[in-house]
Amino acid sequence: MVTRSGLFCPGDRPDRLTKAAAVGDAVIADLEDAVAPQAKAGARTAVAAWLRERPDLAPRTWVRVNNDRHLEADLDAVTTLGIAGVVLPKAELAAVAEVTARTEVPVFALVETANGLQELPELARHPAVTRLGLGEYDLAAELGTAAPSLTENTGPLAWARAQVVVASAAAGLAPPPAAVSAELDDPTGFRADTLAQQRAGFFGRLCVHPAQVALTHEVLVPTTEEVTHAQDVLRALENAKNTGNTGNTGNTGNTGVAVVAGRMVDAAVVRRARRVLALAEAADQLIEEDQQ
């Protein structure tokens, strides 16, 4: 199951890391944008110390490193502590090569440059890269476009979003998460924008505030009708494989293909059904945890 949310937390505020891990599916300890230049070394030390204190949370923790002169020190400090991987900002092939020369941890390639966009197919197929994403504010600044907005047309960024979705699918990667939104006072707009991006091929979202995590998870909760349909799909497929029955939910020959509510159940429909049920299970687990 792909994580639904990744909550950024400043690396120089280790007191917030444990709280962030309790809110989102993944916590992203940030050594880059959220940390002032003079605080970089201290943040690196603080994140490493927190990871040693909370090894149970390390597998759900990504660390956004600096893609500059601090890169090697960042990698050396955190990549042996059991983390899920590193978020590489301004990701390009040359930078990924620098990371892989020093560590074998997975790389979340955050594309924020025009050159990174051009390299998307190669980035997606790089053995170390497990997921792609967009850093839309930095990308908009480089392209000279308007910054992303919850209420305005994304303009050229719509093309960039589509390219990330296509590159991820072509390389067999998990769908990319929707990018960060810095707008914190428009929950209705955030919810609508997140839902629209899920329909456009993204899955989940990168967040900068706990309230955004809650809204993202809410968007991803399947309806009762969606869950029932998903169960029917998998039940019909199993019946077609095992019994060869025909009819409204039977198979069409001996291929294991089933029909549910007049629609053929092919591999794509099965994948969607399994994702719906996994999301429903994750939502139920989240509710149980909140009630404890």
JOQUI-V753758 format. One record per backbone hydrogen bond with DSSP energy under -0.5 kcal/mol. NH is the residue of the N-H (numbers start at 1). CO is the residue of the C=O. Records with the same first field share a line. If there is no record, write none. Layout:
NH = CO, CO
This chain:
6 = 205
7 = 26
8 = 6, 207
9 = 28
11 = 30
13 = 10
16 = 13
17 = 13, 14
18 = 14
20 = 16
21 = 17
22 = 18
23 = 19, 20
24 = 20
26 = 5
27 = 60
28 = 7
29 = 27, 62
30 = 9, 28
31 = 29, 64
35 = 32
39 = 36
40 = 37
43 = 39
44 = 40
45 = 41
46 = 42
47 = 43
48 = 44
49 = 45
50 = 46
51 = 47
52 = 48
53 = 49
54 = 50
55 = 52
57 = 54
58 = 54
59 = 55
60 = 57
61 = 58
62 = 27, 60
63 = 85
64 = 29, 62
65 = 63, 87
68 = 66
71 = 68
74 = 70
75 = 71
76 = 72
77 = 73
78 = 74
79 = 75
81 = 78
83 = 78
84 = 58, 61
85 = 61
86 = 106
87 = 63
88 = 86, 108
89 = 65, 87
91 = 88, 110
96 = 92
97 = 93
98 = 94
99 = 95
100 = 96
101 = 97
102 = 99
103 = 99
107 = 128
108 = 86
109 = 107, 131
110 = 88, 108
111 = 109, 133
112 = 110
117 = 113
118 = 114
119 = 115
120 = 117
123 = 119
124 = 120
125 = 121
126 = 122, 123
129 = 126
130 = 107, 128
131 = 107
133 = 109
135 = 111
136 = 134
139 = 135
140 = 136
141 = 137
142 = 138
143 = 139
144 = 140
145 = 140
157 = 154
158 = 155
159 = 155, 156
160 = 156
161 = 157
162 = 158
163 = 159
164 = 160
165 = 161
166 = 162
167 = 163
168 = 164
169 = 165
170 = 166
171 = 167
172 = 169
173 = 168
174 = 130
177 = 132
178 = 204
184 = 182
190 = 186
191 = 187
192 = 188
193 = 189
194 = 190
195 = 191
196 = 192
197 = 193
198 = 194
199 = 195
200 = 196
201 = 198
202 = 197
203 = 176
205 = 4
206 = 178
207 = 6
212 = 209
213 = 209
214 = 210
215 = 211
216 = 212
217 = 213
218 = 214
219 = 215
220 = 216
221 = 217, 218
222 = 220
227 = 223
228 = 224
229 = 225
230 = 226
231 = 227
232 = 228
233 = 229
234 = 230
235 = 231
236 = 232
237 = 233
238 = 234
239 = 235
240 = 236
241 = 237
242 = 238
243 = 239
244 = 239
245 = 239
250 = 247
251 = 245
252 = 257
253 = 251
258 = 265
259 = 250
260 = 263
263 = 260
265 = 258
266 = 264
270 = 266
271 = 267
272 = 268
273 = 269
274 = 270
275 = 271
276 = 272
277 = 273
278 = 274
279 = 275
280 = 276
281 = 277
282 = 278
283 = 279
284 = 280
285 = 281
286 = 282
287 = 283
288 = 284
289 = 285
290 = 286
291 = 287
292 = 288, 289
